[in-house]
């Protein structure tokens, strides 16, 4: 397969994934803890009521969106997952969006020994 065809197939696949996430209202994000790199899917931005053009995602941005009463439980779940690589965690918590609305999300996360966390909300 030529590089151009492979790039076209990858672009098509990425578009299909984004469409499926939008329909299912399922976002995802990957966090490279060692480098501090965080990538949110378009649907994750929509769930949290943020625009990808407003700011790049950070863990602090995520925590700021978590309802203050739920923040400690979310941080504990993340920390527990980080201390036990390859263990999945699951937690429901509220999100406060910039427009003042509140959403309940179910979040699943898993850390890997390479210190990258994957989340699905």
N, CA, C and O atoms as a GROMACS GRO file, in nm:
protein
  484
    1UNK      N    1   0.085  -0.116   0.000
    1UNK     CA    2   0.000   0.000   0.000
    1UNK      C    3   0.091   0.124   0.000
    1UNK      O    4   0.187   0.132   0.076
    2UNK      N    5   0.058   0.217  -0.085
    2UNK     CA    6   0.138   0.340  -0.092
    2UNK      C    7   0.115   0.425   0.032
    2UNK      O    8   0.015   0.409   0.103
    3UNK      N    9   0.208   0.514   0.059
    3UNK     CA   10   0.195   0.602   0.176
    3UNK      C   11   0.072   0.689   0.164
    3UNK      O   12   0.004   0.714   0.264
    4UNK      N   13   0.041   0.736   0.043
    4UNK     CA   14  -0.075   0.822   0.024
    4UNK      C   15  -0.204   0.747   0.054
    4UNK      O   16  -0.295   0.801   0.117
    5UNK      N   17  -0.213   0.622   0.008
    5UNK     CA   18  -0.332   0.541   0.036
    5UNK      C   19  -0.343   0.510   0.184
    5UNK      O   20  -0.453   0.512   0.241
    6UNK      N   21  -0.229   0.480   0.248
    6UNK     CA   22  -0.229   0.451   0.391
    6UNK      C   23  -0.274   0.574   0.470
    6UNK      O   24  -0.351   0.561   0.565
    7UNK      N   25  -0.228   0.692   0.432
    7UNK     CA   26  -0.270   0.815   0.499
    7UNK      C   27  -0.419   0.839   0.480
    7UNK      O   28  -0.487   0.883   0.572
    8UNK      N   29  -0.470   0.811   0.359
    8UNK     CA   30  -0.612   0.825   0.332
    8UNK      C   31  -0.695   0.729   0.415
    8UNK      O   32  -0.801   0.766   0.468
    9UNK      N   33  -0.648   0.605   0.428
    9UNK     CA   34  -0.719   0.504   0.507
    9UNK      C   35  -0.718   0.543   0.655
    9UNK      O   36  -0.818   0.526   0.725
   10UNK      N   37  -0.605   0.596   0.702
   10UNK     CA   38  -0.597   0.639   0.841
   10UNK      C   39  -0.692   0.755   0.867
   10UNK      O   40  -0.761   0.757   0.969
   11UNK      N   41  -0.696   0.851   0.777
   11UNK     CA   42  -0.786   0.966   0.793
   11UNK      C   43  -0.932   0.921   0.795
   11UNK      O   44  -1.011   0.970   0.875
   12UNK      N   45  -0.966   0.828   0.708
   12UNK     CA   46  -1.103   0.776   0.704
   12UNK      C   47  -1.136   0.704   0.835
   12UNK      O   48  -1.245   0.721   0.890
   13UNK      N   49  -1.043   0.624   0.884
   13UNK     CA   50  -1.063   0.551   1.009
   13UNK      C   51  -1.080   0.647   1.126
   13UNK      O   52  -1.166   0.625   1.212
   14UNK      N   53  -0.999   0.752   1.132
   14UNK     CA   54  -1.011   0.853   1.238
   14UNK      C   55  -1.146   0.922   1.232
   14UNK      O   56  -1.207   0.949   1.336
   15UNK      N   57  -1.193   0.951   1.113
   15UNK     CA   58  -1.324   1.014   1.096
   15UNK      C   59  -1.437   0.923   1.143
   15UNK      O   60  -1.532   0.968   1.205
   16UNK      N   61  -1.425   0.794   1.113
   16UNK     CA   62  -1.527   0.699   1.156
   16UNK      C   63  -1.528   0.686   1.308
   16UNK      O   64  -1.635   0.677   1.368
   17UNK      N   65  -1.410   0.685   1.370
   17UNK     CA   66  -1.403   0.678   1.516
   17UNK      C   67  -1.466   0.802   1.578
   17UNK      O   68  -1.544   0.791   1.673
   18UNK      N   69  -1.434   0.919   1.527
   18UNK     CA   70  -1.492   1.043   1.579
   18UNK      C   71  -1.644   1.041   1.565
   18UNK      O   72  -1.715   1.083   1.657
   19UNK      N   73  -1.694   0.994   1.453
   19UNK     CA   74  -1.838   0.985   1.432
   19UNK      C   75  -1.904   0.887   1.529
   19UNK      O   76  -2.011   0.915   1.583
   20UNK      N   77  -1.841   0.773   1.550
   20UNK     CA   78  -1.895   0.674   1.644
   20UNK      C   79  -1.897   0.730   1.786
   20UNK      O   80  -1.993   0.709   1.860
   21UNK      N   81  -1.791   0.803   1.825
   21UNK     CA   82  -1.789   0.862   1.959
   21UNK      C   83  -1.900   0.966   1.973
   21UNK      O   84  -1.964   0.975   2.077
   22UNK      N   85  -1.921   1.044   1.869
   22UNK     CA   86  -2.026   1.148   1.874
   22UNK      C   87  -2.163   1.083   1.889
   22UNK      O   88  -2.244   1.128   1.971
   23UNK      N   89  -2.190   0.980   1.812
   23UNK     CA   90  -2.320   0.912   1.818
   23UNK      C   91  -2.340   0.846   1.954
   23UNK      O   92  -2.449   0.855   2.011
   24UNK      N   93  -2.237   0.781   2.007
   24UNK     CA   94  -2.248   0.711   2.135
   24UNK      C   95  -2.232   0.805   2.254
   24UNK      O   96  -2.256   0.766   2.368
   25UNK      N   97  -2.193   0.928   2.227
   25UNK     CA   98  -2.165   1.027   2.332
   25UNK      C   99  -2.061   0.970   2.429
   25UNK      O  100  -2.078   0.970   2.550
   26UNK      N  101  -1.951   0.920   2.368
   26UNK     CA  102  -1.842   0.857   2.442
   26UNK      C  103  -1.713   0.926   2.402
   26UNK      O  104  -1.672   0.919   2.286
   27UNK      N  105  -1.650   0.991   2.496
   27UNK     CA  106  -1.523   1.058   2.468
   27UNK      C  107  -1.407   0.976   2.520
   27UNK      O  108  -1.426   0.882   2.597
   28UNK      N  109  -1.289   1.012   2.478
   28UNK     CA  110  -1.169   0.944   2.526
   28UNK      C  111  -1.054   1.043   2.536
   28UNK      O  112  -1.051   1.146   2.468
   29UNK      N  113  -0.960   1.009   2.622
   29UNK     CA  114  -0.839   1.088   2.627
   29UNK      C  115  -0.723   1.001   2.671
   29UNK      O  116  -0.740   0.905   2.746
   30UNK      N  117  -0.606   1.037   2.622
   30UNK     CA  118  -0.482   0.968   2.655
   30UNK      C  119  -0.390   1.068   2.724
   30UNK      O  120  -0.378   1.183   2.682
   31UNK      N  121  -0.326   1.022   2.829
   31UNK     CA  122  -0.240   1.109   2.909
   31UNK      C  123  -0.103   1.044   2.925
   31UNK      O  124  -0.092   0.940   2.990
   32UNK      N  125  -0.002   1.103   2.866
   32UNK     CA  126   0.136   1.058   2.885
   32UNK      C  127   0.190   1.133   3.006
   32UNK      O  128   0.235   1.247   2.994
   33UNK      N  129   0.185   1.071   3.119
   33UNK     CA  130   0.218   1.136   3.245
   33UNK      C  131   0.363   1.182   3.248
   33UNK      O  132   0.392   1.292   3.296
   34UNK      N  133   0.453   1.101   3.198
   34UNK     CA  134   0.595   1.134   3.202
   34UNK      C  135   0.625   1.264   3.127
   34UNK      O  136   0.707   1.344   3.170
   35UNK      N  137   0.557   1.282   3.014
   35UNK     CA  138   0.581   1.402   2.932
   35UNK      C  139   0.477   1.512   2.954
   35UNK      O  140   0.494   1.624   2.907
   36UNK      N  141   0.371   1.480   3.026
   36UNK     CA  142   0.265   1.578   3.049
   36UNK      C  143   0.175   1.600   2.928
   36UNK      O  144   0.093   1.692   2.927
   37UNK      N  145   0.190   1.515   2.826
   37UNK     CA  146   0.108   1.530   2.704
   37UNK      C  147  -0.029   1.468   2.727
   37UNK      O  148  -0.042   1.357   2.778
   38UNK      N  149  -0.131   1.543   2.689
   38UNK     CA  150  -0.269   1.498   2.704
   38UNK      C  151  -0.342   1.523   2.573
   38UNK      O  152  -0.330   1.631   2.514
   39UNK      N  153  -0.416   1.426   2.528
   39UNK     CA  154  -0.495   1.439   2.405
   39UNK      C  155  -0.639   1.400   2.435
   39UNK      O  156  -0.665   1.291   2.485
   40UNK      N  157  -0.732   1.490   2.406
   40UNK     CA  158  -0.874   1.464   2.423
   40UNK      C  159  -0.938   1.445   2.286
   40UNK      O  160  -0.902   1.512   2.190
   41UNK      N  161  -1.034   1.352   2.279
   41UNK     CA  162  -1.112   1.339   2.157
   41UNK      C  163  -1.209   1.458   2.148
   41UNK      O  164  -1.236   1.524   2.248
   42UNK      N  165  -1.259   1.483   2.028
   42UNK     CA  166  -1.355   1.592   2.010
   42UNK      C  167  -1.477   1.573   2.100
   42UNK      O  168  -1.529   1.670   2.156
   43UNK      N  169  -1.521   1.449   2.115
   43UNK     CA  170  -1.639   1.424   2.198
   43UNK      C  171  -1.610   1.451   2.346
   43UNK      O  172  -1.700   1.496   2.418
   44UNK      N  173  -1.490   1.424   2.392
   44UNK     CA  174  -1.456   1.456   2.532
   44UNK      C  175  -1.469   1.607   2.556
   44UNK      O  176  -1.520   1.649   2.660
   45UNK      N  177  -1.423   1.688   2.460
   45UNK     CA  178  -1.442   1.833   2.473
   45UNK      C  179  -1.590   1.868   2.483
   45UNK      O  180  -1.628   1.949   2.566
   46UNK      N  181  -1.674   1.805   2.398
   46UNK     CA  182  -1.817   1.835   2.401
   46UNK      C  183  -1.880   1.794   2.533
   46UNK      O  184  -1.963   1.867   2.588
   47UNK      N  185  -1.843   1.678   2.586
   47UNK     CA  186  -1.898   1.630   2.712
   47UNK      C  187  -1.867   1.729   2.824
   47UNK      O  188  -1.952   1.757   2.908
   48UNK      N  189  -1.744   1.780   2.825
   48UNK     CA  190  -1.703   1.873   2.929
   48UNK      C  191  -1.742   2.017   2.899
   48UNK      O  192  -1.716   2.107   2.980
   49UNK      N  193  -1.804   2.040   2.784
   49UNK     CA  194  -1.851   2.174   2.750
   49UNK      C  195  -1.738   2.270   2.717
   49UNK      O  196  -1.750   2.391   2.739
   50UNK      N  197  -1.628   2.217   2.665
   50UNK     CA  198  -1.512   2.299   2.630
   50UNK      C  199  -1.490   2.297   2.480
   50UNK      O  200  -1.539   2.209   2.410
   51UNK      N  201  -1.417   2.394   2.434
   51UNK     CA  202  -1.379   2.401   2.293
   51UNK      C  203  -1.231   2.369   2.283
   51UNK      O  204  -1.151   2.417   2.363
   52UNK      N  205  -1.194   2.290   2.185
   52UNK     CA  206  -1.052   2.256   2.168
   52UNK      C  207  -0.971   2.380   2.132
   52UNK      O  208  -0.849   2.380   2.149
   53UNK      N  209  -1.036   2.484   2.084
   53UNK     CA  210  -0.966   2.607   2.049
   53UNK      C  211  -0.942   2.696   2.171
   53UNK      O  212  -0.856   2.784   2.167
   54UNK      N  213  -1.019   2.676   2.280
   54UNK     CA  214  -1.004   2.759   2.399
   54UNK      C  215  -0.870   2.736   2.466
   54UNK      O  216  -0.800   2.832   2.499
   55UNK      N  217  -0.835   2.614   2.486
   55UNK     CA  218  -0.709   2.582   2.551
   55UNK      C  219  -0.676   2.436   2.527
   55UNK      O  220  -0.765   2.354   2.503
   56UNK      N  221  -0.548   2.405   2.535
   56UNK     CA  222  -0.508   2.266   2.524
   56UNK      C  223  -0.546   2.194   2.651
   56UNK      O  224  -0.545   2.254   2.759
   57UNK      N  225  -0.578   2.066   2.642
   57UNK     CA  226  -0.620   1.993   2.760
   57UNK      C  227  -0.503   1.969   2.856
   57UNK      O  228  -0.391   1.942   2.813
   58UNK      N  229  -0.532   1.978   2.982
   58UNK     CA  230  -0.436   1.943   3.086
   58UNK      C  231  -0.511   1.865   3.192
   58UNK      O  232  -0.634   1.866   3.196
   59UNK      N  233  -0.439   1.797   3.277
   59UNK     CA  234  -0.503   1.727   3.388
   59UNK      C  235  -0.571   1.827   3.480
   59UNK      O  236  -0.677   1.799   3.536
   60UNK      N  237  -0.511   1.943   3.494
   60UNK     CA  238  -0.570   2.048   3.578
   60UNK      C  239  -0.701   2.098   3.518
   60UNK      O  240  -0.796   2.126   3.591
   61UNK      N  241  -0.707   2.109   3.384
   61UNK     CA  242  -0.832   2.147   3.317
   61UNK      C  243  -0.941   2.045   3.348
   61UNK      O  244  -1.054   2.081   3.380
   62UNK      N  245  -0.904   1.919   3.338
   62UNK     CA  246  -0.998   1.812   3.369
   62UNK      C  247  -1.049   1.825   3.512
   62UNK      O  248  -1.170   1.825   3.536
   63UNK      N  249  -0.956   1.836   3.609
   63UNK     CA  250  -0.996   1.845   3.749
   63UNK      C  251  -1.082   1.967   3.777
   63UNK      O  252  -1.173   1.962   3.859
   64UNK      N  253  -1.054   2.077   3.710
   64UNK     CA  254  -1.134   2.199   3.729
   64UNK      C  255  -1.278   2.178   3.684
   64UNK      O  256  -1.369   2.244   3.734
   65UNK      N  257  -1.300   2.086   3.591
   65UNK     CA  258  -1.436   2.057   3.543
   65UNK      C  259  -1.512   1.962   3.635
   65UNK      O  260  -1.635   1.958   3.634
   66UNK      N  261  -1.439   1.885   3.715
   66UNK     CA  262  -1.502   1.791   3.807
   66UNK      C  263  -1.566   1.868   3.921
   66UNK      O  264  -1.506   1.960   3.978
   67UNK      N  265  -1.689   1.832   3.955
   67UNK     CA  266  -1.760   1.897   4.066
   67UNK      C  267  -1.672   1.893   4.190
   67UNK      O  268  -1.614   1.789   4.222
   68UNK      N  269  -1.660   2.006   4.262
   68UNK     CA  270  -1.574   2.010   4.380
   68UNK      C  271  -1.602   1.899   4.482
   68UNK      O  272  -1.509   1.850   4.546
   69UNK      N  273  -1.728   1.860   4.498
   69UNK     CA  274  -1.763   1.755   4.593
   69UNK      C  275  -1.717   1.617   4.547
   69UNK      O  276  -1.709   1.524   4.627
   70UNK      N  277  -1.686   1.602   4.418
   70UNK     CA  278  -1.645   1.473   4.363
   70UNK      C  279  -1.495   1.467   4.334
   70UNK      O  280  -1.441   1.359   4.308
   71UNK      N  281  -1.428   1.579   4.340
   71UNK     CA  282  -1.288   1.590   4.298
   71UNK      C  283  -1.196   1.495   4.375
   71UNK      O  284  -1.111   1.428   4.314
   72UNK      N  285  -1.210   1.488   4.505
   72UNK     CA  286  -1.122   1.403   4.585
   72UNK      C  287  -1.138   1.256   4.547
   72UNK      O  288  -1.038   1.184   4.534
   73UNK      N  289  -1.260   1.211   4.528
   73UNK     CA  290  -1.284   1.070   4.490
   73UNK      C  291  -1.223   1.039   4.353
   73UNK      O  292  -1.169   0.931   4.332
   74UNK      N  293  -1.233   1.135   4.261
   74UNK     CA  294  -1.175   1.115   4.127
   74UNK      C  295  -1.023   1.107   4.138
   74UNK      O  296  -0.961   1.019   4.079
   75UNK      N  297  -0.964   1.198   4.214
   75UNK     CA  298  -0.818   1.196   4.231
   75UNK      C  299  -0.772   1.067   4.298
   75UNK      O  300  -0.668   1.013   4.260
   76UNK      N  301  -0.847   1.018   4.394
   76UNK     CA  302  -0.812   0.892   4.461
   76UNK      C  303  -0.819   0.775   4.363
   76UNK      O  304  -0.733   0.687   4.366
   77UNK      N  305  -0.921   0.774   4.277
   77UNK     CA  306  -0.934   0.666   4.179
   77UNK      C  307  -0.817   0.669   4.080
   77UNK      O  308  -0.761   0.565   4.047
   78UNK      N  309  -0.781   0.788   4.035
   78UNK     CA  310  -0.668   0.802   3.942
   78UNK      C  311  -0.540   0.757   4.011
   78UNK      O  312  -0.464   0.678   3.955
   79UNK      N  313  -0.516   0.805   4.132
   79UNK     CA  314  -0.393   0.770   4.204
   79UNK      C  315  -0.383   0.620   4.231
   79UNK      O  316  -0.276   0.561   4.221
   80UNK      N  317  -0.496   0.559   4.265
   80UNK     CA  318  -0.496   0.415   4.289
   80UNK      C  319  -0.461   0.340   4.162
   80UNK      O  320  -0.385   0.243   4.164
   81UNK      N  321  -0.516   0.385   4.050
   81UNK     CA  322  -0.485   0.322   3.923
   81UNK      C  323  -0.338   0.337   3.888
   81UNK      O  324  -0.275   0.244   3.838
   82UNK      N  325  -0.283   0.455   3.914
   82UNK     CA  326  -0.141   0.480   3.883
   82UNK      C  327  -0.048   0.395   3.969
   82UNK      O  328   0.060   0.358   3.925
   83UNK      N  329  -0.091   0.364   4.091
   83UNK     CA  330  -0.006   0.284   4.179
   83UNK      C  331  -0.015   0.135   4.148
   83UNK      O  332   0.068   0.057   4.194
   84UNK      N  333  -0.114   0.095   4.069
   84UNK     CA  334  -0.132  -0.045   4.033
   84UNK      C  335  -0.151  -0.055   3.882
   84UNK      O  336  -0.264  -0.068   3.834
   85UNK      N  337  -0.039  -0.048   3.805
   85UNK     CA  338  -0.048  -0.050   3.659
   85UNK      C  339  -0.132  -0.167   3.609
   85UNK      O  340  -0.130  -0.277   3.664
   86UNK      N  341  -0.204  -0.139   3.504
   86UNK     CA  342  -0.288  -0.235   3.435
   86UNK      C  343  -0.418  -0.265   3.508
   86UNK      O  344  -0.493  -0.354   3.466
   87UNK      N  345  -0.447  -0.193   3.616
   87UNK     CA  346  -0.575  -0.210   3.686
   87UNK      C  347  -0.672  -0.102   3.638
   87UNK      O  348  -0.641   0.016   3.641
   88UNK      N  349  -0.788  -0.144   3.593
   88UNK     CA  350  -0.890  -0.052   3.546
   88UNK      C  351  -0.969   0.003   3.664
   88UNK      O  352  -0.998  -0.069   3.759
   89UNK      N  353  -1.003   0.131   3.657
   89UNK     CA  354  -1.092   0.187   3.759
   89UNK      C  355  -1.217   0.239   3.690
   89UNK      O  356  -1.218   0.266   3.570
   90UNK      N  357  -1.321   0.251   3.768
   90UNK     CA  358  -1.450   0.296   3.717
   90UNK      C  359  -1.514   0.383   3.823
   90UNK      O  360  -1.522   0.344   3.940
   91UNK      N  361  -1.559   0.502   3.784
   91UNK     CA  362  -1.618   0.595   3.880
   91UNK      C  363  -1.721   0.683   3.810
   91UNK      O  364  -1.703   0.721   3.695
   92UNK      N  365  -1.828   0.714   3.881
   92UNK     CA  366  -1.924   0.813   3.833
   92UNK      C  367  -1.899   0.941   3.909
   92UNK      O  368  -1.876   0.940   4.030
   93UNK      N  369  -1.903   1.052   3.837
   93UNK     CA  370  -1.886   1.182   3.902
   93UNK      C  371  -1.955   1.289   3.819
   93UNK      O  372  -1.990   1.269   3.703
   94UNK      N  373  -1.973   1.404   3.883
   94UNK     CA  374  -2.036   1.515   3.816
   94UNK      C  375  -1.932   1.605   3.751
   94UNK      O  376  -1.819   1.618   3.798
   95UNK      N  377  -1.973   1.667   3.641
   95UNK     CA  378  -1.891   1.764   3.569
   95UNK      C  379  -1.968   1.895   3.568
   95UNK      O  380  -2.087   1.898   3.538
   96UNK      N  381  -1.900   2.002   3.601
   96UNK     CA  382  -1.959   2.135   3.591
   96UNK      C  383  -1.907   2.200   3.464
   96UNK      O  384  -1.787   2.221   3.448
   97UNK      N  385  -1.998   2.230   3.374
   97UNK     CA  386  -1.959   2.289   3.246
   97UNK      C  387  -1.954   2.441   3.257
   97UNK      O  388  -2.013   2.499   3.348
   98UNK      N  389  -1.883   2.504   3.164
   98UNK     CA  390  -1.865   2.649   3.166
   98UNK      C  391  -1.999   2.723   3.162
   98UNK      O  392  -2.010   2.834   3.214
   99UNK      N  393  -2.102   2.663   3.099
   99UNK     CA  394  -2.232   2.729   3.089
   99UNK      C  395  -2.316   2.711   3.216
   99UNK      O  396  -2.431   2.755   3.221
  100UNK      N  397  -2.260   2.646   3.318
  100UNK     CA  398  -2.329   2.629   3.445
  100UNK      C  399  -2.406   2.499   3.458
  100UNK      O  400  -2.456   2.467   3.566
  101UNK      N  401  -2.418   2.423   3.350
  101UNK     CA  402  -2.491   2.296   3.358
  101UNK      C  403  -2.403   2.191   3.424
  101UNK      O  404  -2.280   2.198   3.423
  102UNK      N  405  -2.471   2.095   3.481
  102UNK     CA  406  -2.403   1.986   3.549
  102UNK      C  407  -2.434   1.857   3.474
  102UNK      O  408  -2.547   1.833   3.434
  103UNK      N  409  -2.332   1.776   3.455
  103UNK     CA  410  -2.350   1.647   3.388
  103UNK      C  411  -2.295   1.537   3.476
  103UNK      O  412  -2.196   1.556   3.547
  104UNK      N  413  -2.359   1.422   3.471
  104UNK     CA  414  -2.309   1.304   3.538
  104UNK      C  415  -2.238   1.220   3.433
  104UNK      O  416  -2.295   1.188   3.329
  105UNK      N  417  -2.113   1.184   3.460
  105UNK     CA  418  -2.038   1.101   3.366
  105UNK      C  419  -1.992   0.975   3.436
  105UNK      O  420  -1.971   0.972   3.558
  106UNK      N  421  -1.977   0.872   3.359
  106UNK     CA  422  -1.917   0.748   3.407
  106UNK      C  423  -1.780   0.741   3.342
  106UNK      O  424  -1.769   0.742   3.219
  107UNK      N  425  -1.680   0.732   3.422
  107UNK     CA  426  -1.543   0.735   3.372
  107UNK      C  427  -1.474   0.602   3.403
  107UNK      O  428  -1.484   0.549   3.513
  108UNK      N  429  -1.406   0.552   3.303
  108UNK     CA  430  -1.324   0.432   3.320
  108UNK      C  431  -1.183   0.470   3.280
  108UNK      O  432  -1.162   0.539   3.180
  109UNK      N  433  -1.088   0.426   3.358
  109UNK     CA  434  -0.950   0.458   3.327
  109UNK      C  435  -0.859   0.340   3.356
  109UNK      O  436  -0.892   0.250   3.433
  110UNK      N  437  -0.745   0.344   3.292
  110UNK     CA  438  -0.647   0.238   3.311
  110UNK      C  439  -0.510   0.297   3.288
  110UNK      O  440  -0.488   0.368   3.190
  111UNK      N  441  -0.418   0.268   3.376
  111UNK     CA  442  -0.281   0.312   3.355
  111UNK      C  443  -0.199   0.193   3.306
  111UNK      O  444  -0.233   0.077   3.331
  112UNK      N  445  -0.094   0.224   3.238
  112UNK     CA  446  -0.005   0.122   3.186
  112UNK      C  447   0.133   0.144   3.243
  112UNK      O  448   0.166   0.255   3.285
  113UNK      N  449   0.212   0.040   3.246
  113UNK     CA  450   0.344   0.050   3.307
  113UNK      C  451   0.432   0.154   3.240
  113UNK      O  452   0.530   0.199   3.300
  114UNK      N  453   0.400   0.193   3.118
  114UNK     CA  454   0.477   0.300   3.054
  114UNK      C  455   0.430   0.435   3.102
  114UNK      O  456   0.471   0.539   3.050
  115UNK      N  457   0.342   0.435   3.204
  115UNK     CA  458   0.291   0.555   3.271
  115UNK      C  459   0.203   0.640   3.180
  115UNK      O  460   0.206   0.763   3.187
  116UNK      N  461   0.125   0.575   3.096
  116UNK     CA  462   0.026   0.644   3.015
  116UNK      C  463  -0.111   0.602   3.062
  116UNK      O  464  -0.139   0.483   3.074
  117UNK      N  465  -0.196   0.698   3.089
  117UNK     CA  466  -0.331   0.667   3.134
  117UNK      C  467  -0.428   0.690   3.020
  117UNK      O  468  -0.417   0.789   2.948
  118UNK      N  469  -0.522   0.601   3.003
  118UNK     CA  470  -0.629   0.614   2.904
  118UNK      C  471  -0.759   0.626   2.979
  118UNK      O  472  -0.783   0.552   3.074
  119UNK      N  473  -0.843   0.720   2.937
  119UNK     CA  474  -0.972   0.741   3.001
  119UNK      C  475  -1.082   0.741   2.898
  119UNK      O  476  -1.062   0.779   2.783
  120UNK      N  477  -1.195   0.698   2.941
  120UNK     CA  478  -1.314   0.701   2.856
  120UNK      C  479  -1.426   0.757   2.940
  120UNK      O  480  -1.454   0.705   3.048
  121UNK      N  481  -1.491   0.861   2.894
  121UNK     CA  482  -1.601   0.921   2.968
  121UNK      C  483  -1.727   0.918   2.886
  121UNK      O  484  -1.832   0.964   2.932
   0.00000   0.00000   0.00000
